[in-house]
Amino acid sequence: MNVMIFLIPAALFMAALGLCAFFWSLRSGQYEDLDGASHRVLITDEEDQPF
């Protein structure tokens, strides 16, 4: 049971860190254009064509 003294704060810290990373990604615009990324995958470039 003594290990729980270390595991619970570590889990809470990692959860808070993940939540901060999620809010940072929202503020920096990571989720602005989700459709554009899926369409760019399907577009072939002229430079990528095999010879």
CHARMM-style PDB file with segment names, atoms N, HN, CA, C and O in Angstrom:
ATOM      1  N   MET     1       0.801  -1.199   0.000  1.00  0.00      PROA
ATOM      2  CA  MET     1       0.000   0.000   0.000  1.00  0.00      PROA
ATOM      3  C   MET     1       0.848   1.269   0.000  1.00  0.00      PROA
ATOM      4  O   MET     1       0.370   2.347  -0.356  1.00  0.00      PROA
ATOM      5  N   ASN     2       2.097   1.131   0.399  1.00  0.00      PROA
ATOM      6  HN  ASN     2       2.485   0.256   0.688  1.00  0.00      PROA
ATOM      7  CA  ASN     2       2.959   2.307   0.399  1.00  0.00      PROA
ATOM      8  C   ASN     2       3.259   2.807  -1.007  1.00  0.00      PROA
ATOM      9  O   ASN     2       3.550   3.986  -1.210  1.00  0.00      PROA
ATOM     10  N   VAL     3       3.187   1.902  -1.973  1.00  0.00      PROA
ATOM     11  HN  VAL     3       2.951   0.944  -1.808  1.00  0.00      PROA
ATOM     12  CA  VAL     3       3.468   2.309  -3.342  1.00  0.00      PROA
ATOM     13  C   VAL     3       2.368   3.221  -3.888  1.00  0.00      PROA
ATOM     14  O   VAL     3       2.600   3.996  -4.815  1.00  0.00      PROA
ATOM     15  N   MET     4       1.176   3.124  -3.310  1.00  0.00      PROA
ATOM     16  HN  MET     4       0.988   2.494  -2.557  1.00  0.00      PROA
ATOM     17  CA  MET     4       0.074   3.989  -3.747  1.00  0.00      PROA
ATOM     18  C   MET     4       0.353   5.455  -3.454  1.00  0.00      PROA
ATOM     19  O   MET     4      -0.182   6.338  -4.125  1.00  0.00      PROA
ATOM     20  N   ILE     5       1.181   5.714  -2.463  1.00  0.00      PROA
ATOM     21  HN  ILE     5       1.616   4.997  -1.919  1.00  0.00      PROA
ATOM     22  CA  ILE     5       1.553   7.090  -2.136  1.00  0.00      PROA
ATOM     23  C   ILE     5       2.299   7.737  -3.304  1.00  0.00      PROA
ATOM     24  O   ILE     5       2.231   8.952  -3.491  1.00  0.00      PROA
ATOM     25  N   PHE     6       3.003   6.936  -4.079  1.00  0.00      PROA
ATOM     26  HN  PHE     6       3.058   5.949  -3.927  1.00  0.00      PROA
ATOM     27  CA  PHE     6       3.739   7.454  -5.219  1.00  0.00      PROA
ATOM     28  C   PHE     6       2.942   7.357  -6.513  1.00  0.00      PROA
ATOM     29  O   PHE     6       3.067   8.219  -7.383  1.00  0.00      PROA
ATOM     30  N   LEU     7       2.121   6.312  -6.649  1.00  0.00      PROA
ATOM     31  HN  LEU     7       2.020   5.611  -5.943  1.00  0.00      PROA
ATOM     32  CA  LEU     7       1.400   6.094  -7.899  1.00  0.00      PROA
ATOM     33  C   LEU     7       0.266   7.084  -8.121  1.00  0.00      PROA
ATOM     34  O   LEU     7       0.061   7.543  -9.245  1.00  0.00      PROA
ATOM     35  N   ILE     8      -0.464   7.418  -7.078  1.00  0.00      PROA
ATOM     36  HN  ILE     8      -0.297   7.045  -6.165  1.00  0.00      PROA
ATOM     37  CA  ILE     8      -1.598   8.339  -7.251  1.00  0.00      PROA
ATOM     38  C   ILE     8      -1.133   9.736  -7.651  1.00  0.00      PROA
ATOM     39  O   ILE     8      -1.699  10.287  -8.596  1.00  0.00      PROA
ATOM     40  N   PRO     9      -0.145  10.348  -7.001  1.00  0.00      PROA
ATOM     41  CA  PRO     9       0.322  11.655  -7.483  1.00  0.00      PROA
ATOM     42  C   PRO     9       0.950  11.584  -8.881  1.00  0.00      PROA
ATOM     43  O   PRO     9       0.811  12.523  -9.665  1.00  0.00      PROA
ATOM     44  N   ALA    10       1.634  10.491  -9.197  1.00  0.00      PROA
ATOM     45  HN  ALA    10       1.747   9.729  -8.560  1.00  0.00      PROA
ATOM     46  CA  ALA    10       2.217  10.356 -10.537  1.00  0.00      PROA
ATOM     47  C   ALA    10       1.119  10.279 -11.588  1.00  0.00      PROA
ATOM     48  O   ALA    10       1.239  10.886 -12.652  1.00  0.00      PROA
ATOM     49  N   ALA    11       0.052   9.541 -11.303  1.00  0.00      PROA
ATOM     50  HN  ALA    11      -0.045   9.048 -10.439  1.00  0.00      PROA
ATOM     51  CA  ALA    11      -1.062   9.440 -12.244  1.00  0.00      PROA
ATOM     52  C   ALA    11      -1.773  10.781 -12.399  1.00  0.00      PROA
ATOM     53  O   ALA    11      -2.141  11.160 -13.512  1.00  0.00      PROA
ATOM     54  N   LEU    12      -1.966  11.492 -11.316  1.00  0.00      PROA
ATOM     55  HN  LEU    12      -1.666  11.184 -10.412  1.00  0.00      PROA
ATOM     56  CA  LEU    12      -2.600  12.809 -11.394  1.00  0.00      PROA
ATOM     57  C   LEU    12      -1.741  13.805 -12.161  1.00  0.00      PROA
ATOM     58  O   LEU    12      -2.261  14.623 -12.920  1.00  0.00      PROA
ATOM     59  N   PHE    13      -0.429  13.736 -11.966  1.00  0.00      PROA
ATOM     60  HN  PHE    13      -0.006  13.071 -11.349  1.00  0.00      PROA
ATOM     61  CA  PHE    13       0.477  14.621 -12.695  1.00  0.00      PROA
ATOM     62  C   PHE    13       0.435  14.327 -14.188  1.00  0.00      PROA
ATOM     63  O   PHE    13       0.393  15.250 -15.001  1.00  0.00      PROA
ATOM     64  N   MET    14       0.447  13.046 -14.556  1.00  0.00      PROA
ATOM     65  HN  MET    14       0.481  12.296 -13.896  1.00  0.00      PROA
ATOM     66  CA  MET    14       0.413  12.693 -15.977  1.00  0.00      PROA
ATOM     67  C   MET    14      -0.925  13.071 -16.610  1.00  0.00      PROA
ATOM     68  O   MET    14      -0.960  13.469 -17.774  1.00  0.00      PROA
ATOM     69  N   ALA    15      -2.017  12.956 -15.871  1.00  0.00      PROA
ATOM     70  HN  ALA    15      -1.989  12.633 -14.925  1.00  0.00      PROA
ATOM     71  CA  ALA    15      -3.320  13.364 -16.386  1.00  0.00      PROA
ATOM     72  C   ALA    15      -3.367  14.873 -16.594  1.00  0.00      PROA
ATOM     73  O   ALA    15      -3.885  15.346 -17.606  1.00  0.00      PROA
ATOM     74  N   ALA    16      -2.834  15.624 -15.651  1.00  0.00      PROA
ATOM     75  HN  ALA    16      -2.413  15.241 -14.829  1.00  0.00      PROA
ATOM     76  CA  ALA    16      -2.795  17.082 -15.797  1.00  0.00      PROA
ATOM     77  C   ALA    16      -1.903  17.498 -16.961  1.00  0.00      PROA
ATOM     78  O   ALA    16      -2.217  18.447 -17.681  1.00  0.00      PROA
ATOM     79  N   LEU    17      -0.806  16.797 -17.144  1.00  0.00      PROA
ATOM     80  HN  LEU    17      -0.551  16.027 -16.559  1.00  0.00      PROA
ATOM     81  CA  LEU    17       0.085  17.082 -18.267  1.00  0.00      PROA
ATOM     82  C   LEU    17      -0.600  16.817 -19.608  1.00  0.00      PROA
ATOM     83  O   LEU    17      -0.453  17.598 -20.548  1.00  0.00      PROA
ATOM     84  N   GLY    18      -1.345  15.719 -19.695  1.00  0.00      PROA
ATOM     85  HN  GLY    18      -1.464  15.084 -18.931  1.00  0.00      PROA
ATOM     86  CA  GLY    18      -2.097  15.416 -20.913  1.00  0.00      PROA
ATOM     87  C   GLY    18      -3.189  16.419 -21.172  1.00  0.00      PROA
ATOM     88  O   GLY    18      -3.428  16.788 -22.322  1.00  0.00      PROA
ATOM     89  N   LEU    19      -3.856  16.869 -20.136  1.00  0.00      PROA
ATOM     90  HN  LEU    19      -3.662  16.570 -19.202  1.00  0.00      PROA
ATOM     91  CA  LEU    19      -4.903  17.879 -20.291  1.00  0.00      PROA
ATOM     92  C   LEU    19      -4.315  19.210 -20.753  1.00  0.00      PROA
ATOM     93  O   LEU    19      -4.899  19.892 -21.595  1.00  0.00      PROA
ATOM     94  N   CYS    20      -3.167  19.573 -20.205  1.00  0.00      PROA
ATOM     95  HN  CYS    20      -2.693  19.019 -19.521  1.00  0.00      PROA
ATOM     96  CA  CYS    20      -2.496  20.806 -20.649  1.00  0.00      PROA
ATOM     97  C   CYS    20      -2.077  20.698 -22.107  1.00  0.00      PROA
ATOM     98  O   CYS    20      -2.208  21.665 -22.858  1.00  0.00      PROA
ATOM     99  N   ALA    21      -1.579  19.550 -22.517  1.00  0.00      PROA
ATOM    100  HN  ALA    21      -1.472  18.765 -21.907  1.00  0.00      PROA
ATOM    101  CA  ALA    21      -1.190  19.362 -23.916  1.00  0.00      PROA
ATOM    102  C   ALA    21      -2.402  19.442 -24.834  1.00  0.00      PROA
ATOM    103  O   ALA    21      -2.308  19.992 -25.932  1.00  0.00      PROA
ATOM    104  N   PHE    22      -3.527  18.906 -24.406  1.00  0.00      PROA
ATOM    105  HN  PHE    22      -3.602  18.459 -23.514  1.00  0.00      PROA
ATOM    106  CA  PHE    22      -4.748  18.982 -25.206  1.00  0.00      PROA
ATOM    107  C   PHE    22      -5.215  20.422 -25.368  1.00  0.00      PROA
ATOM    108  O   PHE    22      -5.555  20.843 -26.474  1.00  0.00      PROA
ATOM    109  N   PHE    23      -5.234  21.190 -24.261  1.00  0.00      PROA
ATOM    110  HN  PHE    23      -4.958  20.849 -23.362  1.00  0.00      PROA
ATOM    111  CA  PHE    23      -5.649  22.587 -24.369  1.00  0.00      PROA
ATOM    112  C   PHE    23      -4.672  23.406 -25.188  1.00  0.00      PROA
ATOM    113  O   PHE    23      -5.085  24.332 -25.886  1.00  0.00      PROA
ATOM    114  N   TRP    24      -3.375  23.086 -25.123  1.00  0.00      PROA
ATOM    115  HN  TRP    24      -3.040  22.333 -24.556  1.00  0.00      PROA
ATOM    116  CA  TRP    24      -2.393  23.785 -25.954  1.00  0.00      PROA
ATOM    117  C   TRP    24      -2.665  23.516 -27.429  1.00  0.00      PROA
ATOM    118  O   TRP    24      -2.582  24.423 -28.256  1.00  0.00      PROA
ATOM    119  N   SER    25      -2.993  22.260 -27.759  1.00  0.00      PROA
ATOM    120  HN  SER    25      -3.062  21.522 -27.087  1.00  0.00      PROA
ATOM    121  CA  SER    25      -3.261  21.931 -29.161  1.00  0.00      PROA
ATOM    122  C   SER    25      -4.532  22.617 -29.649  1.00  0.00      PROA
ATOM    123  O   SER    25      -4.618  22.989 -30.819  1.00  0.00      PROA
ATOM    124  N   LEU    26      -5.515  22.790 -28.777  1.00  0.00      PROA
ATOM    125  HN  LEU    26      -5.445  22.488 -27.827  1.00  0.00      PROA
ATOM    126  CA  LEU    26      -6.720  23.518 -29.177  1.00  0.00      PROA
ATOM    127  C   LEU    26      -6.415  24.978 -29.468  1.00  0.00      PROA
ATOM    128  O   LEU    26      -6.893  25.537 -30.455  1.00  0.00      PROA
ATOM    129  N   ARG    27      -5.606  25.600 -28.591  1.00  0.00      PROA
ATOM    130  HN  ARG    27      -5.218  25.146 -27.789  1.00  0.00      PROA
ATOM    131  CA  ARG    27      -5.287  27.021 -28.771  1.00  0.00      PROA
ATOM    132  C   ARG    27      -4.371  27.265 -29.961  1.00  0.00      PROA
ATOM    133  O   ARG    27      -4.426  28.338 -30.562  1.00  0.00      PROA
ATOM    134  N   SER    28      -3.531  26.300 -30.316  1.00  0.00      PROA
ATOM    135  HN  SER    28      -3.487  25.428 -29.828  1.00  0.00      PROA
ATOM    136  CA  SER    28      -2.598  26.522 -31.420  1.00  0.00      PROA
ATOM    137  C   SER    28      -3.204  26.174 -32.778  1.00  0.00      PROA
ATOM    138  O   SER    28      -2.537  26.315 -33.803  1.00  0.00      PROA
ATOM    139  N   GLY    29      -4.461  25.722 -32.801  1.00  0.00      PROA
ATOM    140  HN  GLY    29      -5.003  25.608 -31.968  1.00  0.00      PROA
ATOM    141  CA  GLY    29      -5.144  25.499 -34.072  1.00  0.00      PROA
ATOM    142  C   GLY    29      -4.878  24.148 -34.702  1.00  0.00      PROA
ATOM    143  O   GLY    29      -4.962  24.023 -35.924  1.00  0.00      PROA
ATOM    144  N   GLN    30      -4.567  23.148 -33.928  1.00  0.00      PROA
ATOM    145  HN  GLN    30      -4.499  23.249 -32.935  1.00  0.00      PROA
ATOM    146  CA  GLN    30      -4.284  21.831 -34.480  1.00  0.00      PROA
ATOM    147  C   GLN    30      -5.525  21.171 -35.072  1.00  0.00      PROA
ATOM    148  O   GLN    30      -5.402  20.300 -35.933  1.00  0.00      PROA
ATOM    149  N   TYR    31      -6.707  21.563 -34.634  1.00  0.00      PROA
ATOM    150  HN  TYR    31      -6.807  22.271 -33.935  1.00  0.00      PROA
ATOM    151  CA  TYR    31      -7.944  20.933 -35.079  1.00  0.00      PROA
ATOM    152  C   TYR    31      -8.751  21.833 -36.006  1.00  0.00      PROA
ATOM    153  O   TYR    31      -9.959  21.640 -36.144  1.00  0.00      PROA
ATOM    154  N   GLU    32      -8.126  22.791 -36.630  1.00  0.00      PROA
ATOM    155  HN  GLU    32      -7.144  22.948 -36.518  1.00  0.00      PROA
ATOM    156  CA  GLU    32      -8.853  23.750 -37.468  1.00  0.00      PROA
ATOM    157  C   GLU    32      -9.340  23.131 -38.774  1.00  0.00      PROA
ATOM    158  O   GLU    32     -10.508  23.294 -39.128  1.00  0.00      PROA
ATOM    159  N   ASP    33      -8.472  22.423 -39.497  1.00  0.00      PROA
ATOM    160  HN  ASP    33      -7.523  22.290 -39.210  1.00  0.00      PROA
ATOM    161  CA  ASP    33      -8.801  21.939 -40.834  1.00  0.00      PROA
ATOM    162  C   ASP    33      -8.632  20.428 -40.896  1.00  0.00      PROA
ATOM    163  O   ASP    33      -7.644  19.935 -41.440  1.00  0.00      PROA
ATOM    164  N   LEU    34      -9.573  19.704 -40.353  1.00  0.00      PROA
ATOM    165  HN  LEU    34     -10.376  20.104 -39.912  1.00  0.00      PROA
ATOM    166  CA  LEU    34      -9.481  18.244 -40.361  1.00  0.00      PROA
ATOM    167  C   LEU    34      -9.805  17.661 -41.732  1.00  0.00      PROA
ATOM    168  O   LEU    34      -9.249  16.631 -42.113  1.00  0.00      PROA
ATOM    169  N   ASP    35     -10.701  18.311 -42.478  1.00  0.00      PROA
ATOM    170  HN  ASP    35     -11.153  19.148 -42.168  1.00  0.00      PROA
ATOM    171  CA  ASP    35     -11.046  17.804 -43.805  1.00  0.00      PROA
ATOM    172  C   ASP    35      -9.922  18.026 -44.804  1.00  0.00      PROA
ATOM    173  O   ASP    35      -9.712  17.197 -45.690  1.00  0.00      PROA
ATOM    174  N   GLY    36      -9.204  19.120 -44.679  1.00  0.00      PROA
ATOM    175  HN  GLY    36      -9.374  19.794 -43.959  1.00  0.00      PROA
ATOM    176  CA  GLY    36      -8.108  19.394 -45.610  1.00  0.00      PROA
ATOM    177  C   GLY    36      -7.003  18.357 -45.524  1.00  0.00      PROA
ATOM    178  O   GLY    36      -6.435  17.976 -46.547  1.00  0.00      PROA
ATOM    179  N   ALA    37      -6.692  17.900 -44.335  1.00  0.00      PROA
ATOM    180  HN  ALA    37      -7.153  18.210 -43.504  1.00  0.00      PROA
ATOM    181  CA  ALA    37      -5.651  16.892 -44.173  1.00  0.00      PROA
ATOM    182  C   ALA    37      -6.070  15.571 -44.815  1.00  0.00      PROA
ATOM    183  O   ALA    37      -5.245  14.891 -45.424  1.00  0.00      PROA
ATOM    184  N   SER    38      -7.331  15.207 -44.685  1.00  0.00      PROA
ATOM    185  HN  SER    38      -8.002  15.760 -44.190  1.00  0.00      PROA
ATOM    186  CA  SER    38      -7.778  13.947 -45.280  1.00  0.00      PROA
ATOM    187  C   SER    38      -7.820  14.034 -46.807  1.00  0.00      PROA
ATOM    188  O   SER    38      -7.635  13.021 -47.481  1.00  0.00      PROA
ATOM    189  N   HSD    39      -8.058  15.213 -47.357  1.00  0.00      PROA
ATOM    190  HN  HSD    39      -8.209  16.036 -46.809  1.00  0.00      PROA
ATOM    191  CA  HSD    39      -8.055  15.365 -48.808  1.00  0.00      PROA
ATOM    192  C   HSD    39      -6.634  15.413 -49.361  1.00  0.00      PROA
ATOM    193  O   HSD    39      -6.393  14.937 -50.471  1.00  0.00      PROA
ATOM    194  N   ARG    40      -5.698  15.974 -48.617  1.00  0.00      PROA
ATOM    195  HN  ARG    40      -5.894  16.361 -47.716  1.00  0.00      PROA
ATOM    196  CA  ARG    40      -4.314  16.047 -49.086  1.00  0.00      PROA
ATOM    197  C   ARG    40      -3.663  14.676 -49.193  1.00  0.00      PROA
ATOM    198  O   ARG    40      -2.729  14.491 -49.973  1.00  0.00      PROA
ATOM    199  N   VAL    41      -4.145  13.723 -48.421  1.00  0.00      PROA
ATOM    200  HN  VAL    41      -4.903  13.874 -47.788  1.00  0.00      PROA
ATOM    201  CA  VAL    41      -3.601  12.369 -48.492  1.00  0.00      PROA
ATOM    202  C   VAL    41      -3.916  11.754 -49.847  1.00  0.00      PROA
ATOM    203  O   VAL    41      -3.111  10.990 -50.379  1.00  0.00      PROA
ATOM    204  N   LEU    42      -5.064  12.072 -50.408  1.00  0.00      PROA
ATOM    205  HN  LEU    42      -5.718  12.692 -49.976  1.00  0.00      PROA
ATOM    206  CA  LEU    42      -5.505  11.460 -51.654  1.00  0.00      PROA
ATOM    207  C   LEU    42      -4.921  12.121 -52.897  1.00  0.00      PROA
ATOM    208  O   LEU    42      -4.931  11.524 -53.974  1.00  0.00      PROA
ATOM    209  N   ILE    43      -4.417  13.334 -52.765  1.00  0.00      PROA
ATOM    210  HN  ILE    43      -4.410  13.818 -51.890  1.00  0.00      PROA
ATOM    211  CA  ILE    43      -3.881  14.062 -53.913  1.00  0.00      PROA
ATOM    212  C   ILE    43      -2.468  13.563 -54.220  1.00  0.00      PROA
ATOM    213  O   ILE    43      -1.614  13.520 -53.335  1.00  0.00      PROA
ATOM    214  N   THR    44      -2.227  13.184 -55.480  1.00  0.00      PROA
ATOM    215  HN  THR    44      -2.921  13.219 -56.199  1.00  0.00      PROA
ATOM    216  CA  THR    44      -0.877  12.764 -55.867  1.00  0.00      PROA
ATOM    217  C   THR    44      -0.136  13.954 -56.463  1.00  0.00      PROA
ATOM    218  O   THR    44      -0.700  14.720 -57.245  1.00  0.00      PROA
ATOM    219  N   ASP    45       1.093  14.099 -56.100  1.00  0.00      PROA
ATOM    220  HN  ASP    45       1.551  13.477 -55.465  1.00  0.00      PROA
ATOM    221  CA  ASP    45       1.920  15.172 -56.625  1.00  0.00      PROA
ATOM    222  C   ASP    45       2.600  14.716 -57.901  1.00  0.00      PROA
ATOM    223  O   ASP    45       2.842  13.526 -58.098  1.00  0.00      PROA
ATOM    224  N   GLU    46       2.906  15.668 -58.761  1.00  0.00      PROA
ATOM    225  HN  GLU    46       2.710  16.635 -58.601  1.00  0.00      PROA
ATOM    226  CA  GLU    46       3.608  15.352 -60.008  1.00  0.00      PROA
ATOM    227  C   GLU    46       5.008  14.819 -59.737  1.00  0.00      PROA
ATOM    228  O   GLU    46       5.512  13.969 -60.471  1.00  0.00      PROA
ATOM    229  N   GLU    47       5.631  15.328 -58.673  1.00  0.00      PROA
ATOM    230  HN  GLU    47       5.221  16.018 -58.077  1.00  0.00      PROA
ATOM    231  CA  GLU    47       7.005  14.922 -58.360  1.00  0.00      PROA
ATOM    232  C   GLU    47       7.076  13.493 -57.828  1.00  0.00      PROA
ATOM    233  O   GLU    47       8.125  12.856 -57.918  1.00  0.00      PROA
ATOM    234  N   ASP    48       5.987  12.984 -57.281  1.00  0.00      PROA
ATOM    235  HN  ASP    48       5.134  13.502 -57.208  1.00  0.00      PROA
ATOM    236  CA  ASP    48       5.993  11.662 -56.673  1.00  0.00      PROA
ATOM    237  C   ASP    48       5.674  10.549 -57.658  1.00  0.00      PROA
ATOM    238  O   ASP    48       5.666   9.380 -57.274  1.00  0.00      PROA
ATOM    239  N   GLN    49       5.417  10.874 -58.895  1.00  0.00      PROA
ATOM    240  HN  GLN    49       5.423  11.824 -59.207  1.00  0.00      PROA
ATOM    241  CA  GLN    49       5.090   9.860 -59.881  1.00  0.00      PROA
ATOM    242  C   GLN    49       6.310   9.010 -60.209  1.00  0.00      PROA
ATOM    243  O   GLN    49       7.402   9.550 -60.385  1.00  0.00      PROA
ATOM    244  N   PRO    50       6.146   7.675 -60.296  1.00  0.00      PROA
ATOM    245  CA  PRO    50       7.297   6.835 -60.697  1.00  0.00      PROA
ATOM    246  C   PRO    50       7.589   7.012 -62.177  1.00  0.00      PROA
ATOM    247  O   PRO    50       6.695   7.337 -62.958  1.00  0.00      PROA
ATOM    248  N   PHE    51       8.809   6.804 -62.549  1.00  0.00      PROA
ATOM    249  HN  PHE    51       9.535   6.540 -61.914  1.00  0.00      PROA
ATOM    250  CA  PHE    51       9.223   7.003 -63.952  1.00  0.00      PROA
ATOM    251  C   PHE    51       8.874   5.822 -64.797  1.00  0.00      PROA
ATOM    252  OT1 PHE    51       9.148   5.818 -65.997  1.00  0.00      PROA
TER     253      PHE     51
END
